[in-house]
Amino acid sequence: MSVYKIIELVGTSKDSWEDAAKSALSTAAKSLKDLRVAEVTKLDVVLNETGKIARFRAKLDVSFKVRT
């Protein structure tokens, strides 16, 4: 029997949504063990003062195994 916890992460990137998601996961992996599944739940962008894309943002639900 296993138990998993789900947390929400938001990653950002100047280049792409994919890089934003990778950024969130690589940072989380530094302090969380047994990451299992990541589901992208929302993609959006931050615009600069001229209306151009300044940052890509990816929101993810990430699960990891809880150690008992």
C-alpha positions as CSV (number, residue, x, y, z in Angstrom):
1,M,0.0,0.0,0.0
2,S,1.3,3.5,-0.9
3,V,0.3,7.0,0.0
4,Y,1.0,10.0,-2.2
5,K,0.8,13.7,-1.5
6,I,-0.1,16.2,-4.3
7,I,1.2,19.8,-4.3
8,E,0.8,22.6,-6.8
9,L,3.9,24.2,-8.4
10,V,4.3,27.2,-10.7
11,G,7.4,27.4,-12.9
12,T,8.5,30.3,-15.1
13,S,10.7,30.8,-18.1
14,K,11.6,33.5,-20.6
15,D,11.6,30.9,-23.4
16,S,8.8,28.4,-23.3
17,W,6.1,26.6,-21.3
18,E,8.1,23.4,-21.5
19,D,11.1,25.1,-19.8
20,A,8.8,26.6,-17.2
21,A,7.5,23.1,-16.3
22,K,11.1,21.7,-16.3
23,S,12.2,24.6,-14.0
24,A,9.4,23.8,-11.4
25,L,10.2,20.1,-11.4
26,S,14.0,20.4,-11.2
27,T,13.7,22.8,-8.3
28,A,11.2,20.5,-6.5
29,A,13.4,17.5,-7.0
30,K,16.1,19.2,-5.0
31,S,14.1,18.9,-1.8
32,L,11.4,16.3,-2.5
33,K,12.1,12.6,-3.0
34,D,10.1,10.0,-5.0
35,L,8.4,12.4,-7.4
36,R,5.9,10.3,-9.3
37,V,3.5,12.2,-11.7
38,A,3.3,15.8,-12.8
39,E,0.1,17.1,-14.5
40,V,0.2,20.5,-16.2
41,T,-3.1,22.2,-15.1
42,K,-2.7,25.7,-16.5
43,L,-0.5,27.6,-19.0
44,D,-0.3,31.3,-19.1
45,V,2.0,34.2,-19.9
46,V,3.1,37.4,-18.2
47,L,3.1,40.4,-20.5
48,N,5.5,43.4,-20.4
49,E,4.4,47.0,-20.7
50,T,4.2,46.8,-24.5
51,G,2.0,43.7,-24.5
52,K,4.8,41.3,-25.5
53,I,5.4,38.0,-23.7
54,A,7.8,38.5,-20.8
55,R,7.5,35.1,-19.1
56,F,5.8,31.8,-19.7
57,R,4.2,30.2,-16.7
58,A,3.2,26.5,-16.1
59,K,1.1,25.4,-13.2
60,L,1.5,21.8,-12.3
61,D,0.0,19.3,-9.8
62,V,2.9,17.1,-8.7
63,S,2.6,13.9,-6.6
64,F,5.3,12.3,-4.5
65,K,5.3,9.2,-2.4
66,V,4.9,9.7,1.4
67,R,7.3,7.7,3.4
68,T,5.8,5.8,6.3
